[in-house]
């Protein structure tokens, strides 16, 4: 029995490696190739295309030369590096995203050690560091959600995360969302271990991406209100760190908050209509969908505010908050879906649900499982079509096949989490996959 289980685990490791390799091949040899050909066809510019570059250049110009990173002059320099030239509004095929510095100024403190390096070295360093913190976040979310893996099961989880499209896209762009995901996992693990001041400090740092951190911060404010005497240390850690970051930013750049506000408004205008729910529900109904999701999340958080973080209901609320943060994001930003990991841990490691909702939730879980594995299956199909059958034209036509579930997975996961009763658990790790990995 034991040797058979170990053999299945080793075979699963090989399958995970194959799935990850297929995703990396798809992105590098099919997705990027299509984008390059399309850019040549329509005359769209392509430079380093690193999301880290605008932040790095803004940090370097502010710290070394005292220049305003929100200024038009710095934005033009960013575009020349990011796109290869400045964006021309008169060209219909030029990008709408101006790649301006649209982060809080205190992101420069994270990037300060790199301002004396050239961007090639900074980019290489970021690739390794973001990969390392993503691996760390897998291990930390596992502890936050109370999931216990064997060492081979943990290896499978890490390989699959490093081989999923959100991570591959995020690492290709050197997206700071990967760092924010790790900060969130550290913060909520500190909360679970009772180190509330440290949890607040970490969550304050995670506000370098305010739209990602907003709902987790809201969850924590509501949770602190449930037991002020014992939990107020979290608030002092969060507020003191945020004030320190804001004050230091004001020292570097007077009036930065107004500049940041203007930058975010401009960002909202030129990416209008690309929000997750705008694409899924149309821009007309996207705003209504976001408001409804926020209200649902607030309602769930309020009802579990008195519970300790290790309870089933609290873990469900945390998972719901992170999935909702992906759903209400101002752009599609597939790389933000690394935040779905706690929700996936929760859904596939939860126990039996109440009889009345058993069938409905089980069917939703099957759908979610299919949406999770679809991108790897589609990548394998496209690779076989290209390598074995040399169907290059077909592959270039169907290049979006692995991306078809990127809009539906977060919403289905949100519904699963909301439909699961907060007191539903009777036992953990009831699914075959969970039993195997544990």
BELSUL-V911525 format. One record per residue. N is the residue number from 1. RES is the residue in one letter. PHI is phi in degrees with one decimal (NA if undefined). BURIAL is # if it has 16 or more other ideal C-beta (glycine too) atoms within 10 Angstrom, else .. Layout:
# BELSUL-V911525
N/RES/PHI/BURIAL, N/RES/PHI/BURIAL
This chain:
# BELSUL-V911525
1/X/NA/., 2/X/-65.3/., 3/X/-67.2/., 4/X/-64.3/., 5/X/-65.2/., 6/X/-64.4/., 7/X/-64.9/., 8/X/-64.5/., 9/X/-64.4/#, 10/X/-64.3/., 11/X/-64.6/., 12/X/-66.4/#, 13/X/-62.2/., 14/X/-63.1/., 15/X/-63.3/., 16/X/-63.5/#, 17/X/-62.5/., 18/X/-65.4/., 19/X/-63.1/#, 20/X/-63.3/#, 21/X/-63.2/#, 22/X/-64.7/#, 23/X/-67.3/#, 24/X/-64.3/#, 25/X/-64.0/#, 26/X/-59.4/#, 27/X/-64.6/#, 28/X/-76.7/., 29/X/-103.4/., 30/X/-121.5/#, 31/X/-63.4/#, 32/X/-64.5/., 33/X/-60.2/., 34/X/-62.4/., 35/X/-61.6/., 36/X/-64.7/., 37/X/-65.0/., 38/X/-66.9/., 39/X/-64.1/#, 40/X/-66.5/., 41/X/-64.4/., 42/X/-99.6/., 43/X/76.9/., 44/X/-86.3/., 45/X/-76.8/#, 46/X/-139.8/#, 47/X/-111.4/., 48/X/-77.7/., 49/X/49.1/#, 50/X/-106.6/#, 51/X/-67.5/#, 52/X/-75.3/#, 53/X/-58.8/#, 54/X/-59.0/#, 55/X/-69.2/#, 56/X/-66.1/#, 57/X/-65.7/#, 58/X/-60.9/#, 59/X/-64.1/#, 60/X/-64.5/#, 61/X/-66.8/#, 62/X/-71.7/#, 63/X/-76.7/#, 64/X/-95.3/., 65/X/-124.0/., 66/X/67.0/., 67/X/-89.0/#, 68/X/-76.0/#, 69/X/-67.5/#, 70/X/-87.2/#, 71/X/-71.4/., 72/X/-64.6/., 73/X/-63.5/., 74/X/-68.0/#, 75/X/-59.6/#, 76/X/-63.2/., 77/X/-65.6/#, 78/X/-59.9/#, 79/X/-63.0/#, 80/X/-65.8/., 81/X/-82.9/#, 82/X/-70.3/#, 83/X/-101.6/#, 84/X/95.4/., 85/X/-163.3/., 86/X/-71.5/., 87/X/-70.5/#, 88/X/-109.8/., 89/X/-59.5/., 90/X/-77.6/., 91/X/-94.9/., 92/X/-65.0/., 93/X/-95.7/., 94/X/-72.5/#, 95/X/-60.2/#, 96/X/-83.9/., 97/X/-74.9/., 98/X/-79.4/#, 99/X/54.6/#, 100/X/-73.5/#, 101/X/-74.4/#, 102/X/-118.8/#, 103/X/-110.6/#, 104/X/-59.9/#, 105/X/-57.5/#, 106/X/-69.1/#, 107/X/-64.8/#, 108/X/-66.1/#, 109/X/-69.2/#, 110/X/-71.9/., 111/X/-89.5/#, 112/X/-53.5/., 113/X/-63.6/., 114/X/-103.8/#, 115/X/-69.9/#, 116/X/-92.1/., 117/X/-92.4/., 118/X/-78.3/., 119/X/-69.7/#, 120/X/-60.9/., 121/X/-68.3/., 122/X/-62.6/#, 123/X/-64.5/#, 124/X/-63.9/., 125/X/-60.6/., 126/X/-64.0/#, 127/X/-57.6/., 128/X/-71.9/., 129/X/-67.5/., 130/X/-67.7/#, 131/X/-64.9/., 132/X/-63.2/., 133/X/-71.5/#, 134/X/-69.8/#, 135/X/-59.8/#, 136/X/-60.4/., 137/X/-65.4/#, 138/X/-60.3/#, 139/X/-67.0/., 140/X/-73.4/#, 141/X/-62.2/#, 142/X/-58.2/#, 143/X/-71.5/., 144/X/-59.5/#, 145/X/-89.1/#, 146/X/70.6/#, 147/X/-97.0/#, 148/X/-113.9/., 149/X/-103.7/#, 150/X/-70.5/., 151/X/-65.5/., 152/X/-72.0/#, 153/X/-62.9/#, 154/X/-63.9/#, 155/X/-62.8/#, 156/X/-61.4/#, 157/X/-61.0/#, 158/X/-65.0/#, 159/X/-61.4/#, 160/X/-66.4/#, 161/X/-65.6/#, 162/X/-68.8/#, 163/X/-112.4/#, 164/X/-93.2/#, 165/X/-61.4/#, 166/X/-56.2/#, 167/X/-69.6/#, 168/X/-60.8/#, 169/X/-65.5/#, 170/X/-62.9/#, 171/X/-74.5/#, 172/X/-64.8/#, 173/X/-92.3/#, 174/X/52.6/#, 175/X/-80.8/#, 176/X/-71.4/#, 177/X/-59.2/#, 178/X/-65.4/#, 179/X/-67.0/#, 180/X/-63.7/#, 181/X/-59.8/#, 182/X/-67.4/#, 183/X/-62.4/#, 184/X/-64.1/#, 185/X/-63.9/#, 186/X/-63.4/#, 187/X/-62.0/#, 188/X/-75.8/#, 189/X/-70.3/#, 190/X/-61.4/#, 191/X/-61.3/#, 192/X/-63.1/#, 193/X/-87.2/., 194/X/84.8/., 195/X/-93.1/#, 196/X/-71.3/#, 197/X/-61.8/#, 198/X/-62.7/#, 199/X/-60.3/#, 200/X/-64.8/#, 201/X/-60.2/#, 202/X/-65.3/#, 203/X/-69.9/#, 204/X/-64.5/#, 205/X/-65.1/#, 206/X/-65.1/#, 207/X/-74.2/#, 208/X/-58.4/#, 209/X/-118.8/#, 210/X/-58.0/., 211/X/-69.5/., 212/X/-80.0/#, 213/X/-83.9/#, 214/X/-57.6/., 215/X/-68.8/#, 216/X/-58.4/#, 217/X/-64.4/#, 218/X/-60.7/#, 219/X/-55.0/#, 220/X/-69.5/#, 221/X/-61.6/., 222/X/-65.7/#, 223/X/-64.6/#, 224/X/-61.6/#, 225/X/-65.0/., 226/X/-74.5/., 227/X/-157.7/., 228/X/-57.3/., 229/X/-59.6/., 230/X/-89.4/., 231/X/-111.3/#, 232/X/-63.0/., 233/X/-58.3/#, 234/X/-61.1/#, 235/X/-62.6/#, 236/X/-65.4/., 237/X/-64.6/#, 238/X/-67.4/#, 239/X/-66.3/., 240/X/-63.5/., 241/X/-67.5/#, 242/X/-65.1/#, 243/X/-65.4/., 244/X/-63.3/., 245/X/-64.8/#, 246/X/-66.0/#, 247/X/-65.8/., 248/X/-64.7/., 249/X/-65.7/#, 250/X/-63.8/., 251/X/-64.0/., 252/X/-72.9/#, 253/X/-143.0/#, 254/X/-62.2/., 255/X/75.9/., 256/X/-63.0/#, 257/X/-62.6/., 258/X/-67.6/., 259/X/-65.3/#, 260/X/-64.0/#, 261/X/-61.0/., 262/X/-63.2/., 263/X/-64.8/#, 264/X/-69.2/#, 265/X/-64.9/., 266/X/-63.1/., 267/X/-60.1/#, 268/X/-62.6/., 269/X/-70.3/., 270/X/-82.9/., 271/X/-108.8/#, 272/X/-52.7/., 273/X/88.8/., 274/X/-105.2/#, 275/X/-62.1/#, 276/X/-51.5/#, 277/X/-75.1/#, 278/X/-64.9/#, 279/X/-72.2/., 280/X/-82.5/#, 281/X/-112.8/#, 282/X/80.6/., 283/X/-56.8/., 284/X/-63.3/., 285/X/-102.7/., 286/X/-61.0/#, 287/X/-62.1/., 288/X/-63.5/., 289/X/-62.1/#, 290/X/-63.6/#, 291/X/-62.5/., 292/X/-64.7/., 293/X/-62.8/#, 294/X/-62.3/#, 295/X/-63.5/., 296/X/-62.3/., 297/X/-63.3/#, 298/X/-61.8/#, 299/X/-62.8/., 300/X/-65.3/#, 301/X/-62.2/#, 302/X/-63.7/., 303/X/-74.5/., 304/X/-111.6/#, 305/X/-63.2/#, 306/X/-90.1/., 307/X/-85.4/#, 308/X/-70.1/., 309/X/-67.6/#, 310/X/-84.1/., 311/X/-74.6/., 312/X/-57.7/#, 313/X/-65.4/#, 314/X/-67.8/#, 315/X/-65.8/#, 316/X/-63.0/#, 317/X/-63.7/#, 318/X/-61.7/#, 319/X/-59.5/#, 320/X/-62.8/#, 321/X/-61.1/#, 322/X/-70.0/#, 323/X/-65.7/#, 324/X/-63.4/#, 325/X/-60.5/#, 326/X/-69.6/#, 327/X/-67.9/#, 328/X/-99.5/#, 329/X/-59.2/#, 330/X/-73.1/#, 331/X/-141.4/#, 332/X/-63.2/#, 333/X/37.5/#, 334/X/-58.2/#, 335/X/-61.9/#, 336/X/-65.2/#, 337/X/-72.3/#, 338/X/-61.8/#, 339/X/-75.0/#, 340/X/-76.2/#, 341/X/-56.3/#, 342/X/-59.1/#, 343/X/-63.8/#, 344/X/-67.6/#, 345/X/-56.9/#, 346/X/-64.2/#, 347/X/-65.4/#, 348/X/-92.1/#, 349/X/-119.0/#, 350/X/-77.7/#, 351/X/-88.7/., 352/X/-68.5/., 353/X/-100.7/#, 354/X/-61.2/., 355/X/-57.6/., 356/X/-64.0/., 357/X/-109.2/., 358/X/-57.4/., 359/X/-65.0/., 360/X/-59.9/., 361/X/-67.6/#, 362/X/-62.1/., 363/X/-65.6/., 364/X/-63.1/#, 365/X/-65.2/#, 366/X/-63.9/., 367/X/-62.4/#, 368/X/-60.7/#, 369/X/-61.2/#, 370/X/-63.1/., 371/X/-67.5/#, 372/X/-68.3/#, 373/X/-85.5/., 374/X/-54.2/#, 375/X/-56.7/#, 376/X/-69.5/#, 377/X/-63.2/., 378/X/-66.5/#, 379/X/-60.8/#, 380/X/-60.1/#, 381/X/-62.2/#, 382/X/-66.5/#, 383/X/-66.3/#, 384/X/-61.9/., 385/X/-60.8/#, 386/X/-81.8/#, 387/X/-78.6/., 388/X/-86.8/., 389/X/-101.5/., 390/X/54.0/., 391/X/-88.9/., 392/X/-62.9/., 393/X/-62.8/., 394/X/-63.6/., 395/X/-61.5/#, 396/X/-69.6/., 397/X/-76.1/., 398/X/-101.4/., 399/X/-62.4/#, 400/X/-84.9/., 401/X/-51.4/#, 402/X/-69.4/#, 403/X/-96.1/#, 404/X/-62.6/., 405/X/-95.8/#, 406/X/-66.4/#, 407/X/-85.8/#, 408/X/-86.3/., 409/X/-58.3/#, 410/X/-59.5/#, 411/X/-69.0/#, 412/X/-63.8/#, 413/X/-63.7/#, 414/X/-61.8/#, 415/X/-66.0/#, 416/X/-59.1/#, 417/X/-65.0/#, 418/X/-69.8/#, 419/X/-77.4/., 420/X/-79.7/#, 421/X/-60.0/., 422/X/-67.8/#, 423/X/-112.4/., 424/X/-79.8/#, 425/X/-73.6/#, 426/X/-122.8/., 427/X/-156.7/., 428/X/-103.6/., 429/X/57.8/#, 430/X/-88.2/., 431/X/-81.7/., 432/X/-57.5/., 433/X/-61.5/., 434/X/-66.8/#, 435/X/-61.9/., 436/X/-68.3/#, 437/X/-76.6/#, 438/X/-82.3/.
